[in-house]
Amino acid sequence: MDEAVGDLKQALPCVAEAPAVHVEVLQRGGSTAKKEDIKLSVRKLLNRHNIVFGDYTWTEFDEPFLTRNVQSVSIVDTELKAKDPQPIDLSACTVALHIFQLNEDGPSSENLEEETENIIAASHWVLPAAEFHGLWDSLVYDVEVKSHLLDYVTTTLLFSDRNVDSNLITWNRVVLLHGPPGTGKTSLCKALAQKLTIRLSSRYRYGQLIEINSHSLFSKWFSESGKLVTRMFQKIQDLIDDKEALVFVLIDEVESLTAARSACRAGAEPSDAIRVVNAVLTQIDQIKRHPNVVILTTSNLTGKIDAAFVDRADIKQYVGLPSAAAIFRIYLSCLEELMKCQIIYPRQQLLTLRELEMIGFIENNVSKLSLLLSEISRKSEGLSGRALRKLPFLAHALYIQAPTVTIEGFLQALSLAVDKQFEEKKKLSVCV
């Protein structure tokens, strides 16, 4: 027990002690090197680079052992609670090393047999999954959504380890993310499961992510749907019984629970629908008692979430449309990727919003392009993160269509793509 608490303490932010710095070490897929040997070499690397400025990643190494066995070493999440990158003295910090390998297998399907057909009830990933690598960093929010979620889950594990009486202090291991479509709620749940699997790799050998297919389980024509739900959660219970695994259950569009209840009360659906909902809530109540499970849920329709479910959620986090500042950061990451791939060429350095603020947003040869990007970001407000990530592709497809383009040319195309996006939204709203 003491060892488990020590592992968790390493994964938690320090309060009274020096701040913790988390370092994620991606071990190559074919590497069979021992984690302790990798840790030793990584600590030598960090000792040679005592001062870092915010998040930083090494992908090339002087030491042959690291080159053979490690794909990347990343100092991560230093900017979750600090808006501006700050110099970090690693020698004055508690450094938590998290060594992991990616599972390349992809998702499998959890099937349940019904009288007439085979139902795909859920998708199942073994974590950390290659499919979700980099997803956490790609999600940009204005408020401290990501840090709050990390803190919540680590606290639930700490309370369990210290045997806090859940009758006196209640927590249900249930997270609810709600807000408009396209804001990255489902992606955030998957990224959080991946992040926590890595962050707690010294405690759990691997992670399991089960994404329940709500629309299949709650469909009105399943005469045996209550039994199907019970069988689905029995499969989840089998995963939870492996104490070396950290299990995440993802229920997307959880308002489907409410839809089933409402339709039942209105007489539009068979009484079996209400049994489905009750079965889901009962199963959630059973599995939440286990210390190695977290239930992640999302909803696009905040006002229609089932009240019985809302009561079970510890965190009800709103995820809204990005502000101009968040949009700027999203676009900046897109431009960096296109420059890395030499679609935008030659590479040019863009200033961050913080750097623009420091010079008072004065236009000169250095700031001109960044100010243009800031202007495009402001006029992009109202678009979802999903739409914003598509715009660089659409800008190229519609207005460039060349193997390479200068950054000036690309920003002009991006501005036109934003205008077109709003024109299309306006036409669609008129049609509706």
Order of alpha helices (4+ residues) and beta strands (2+ residues): alpha-beta-alpha-beta-beta-alpha-beta-beta-beta-beta-beta-alpha-alpha-beta-alpha-beta-alpha-alpha-beta-alpha-alpha-beta-alpha-beta-alpha-alpha-alpha-alpha-alpha
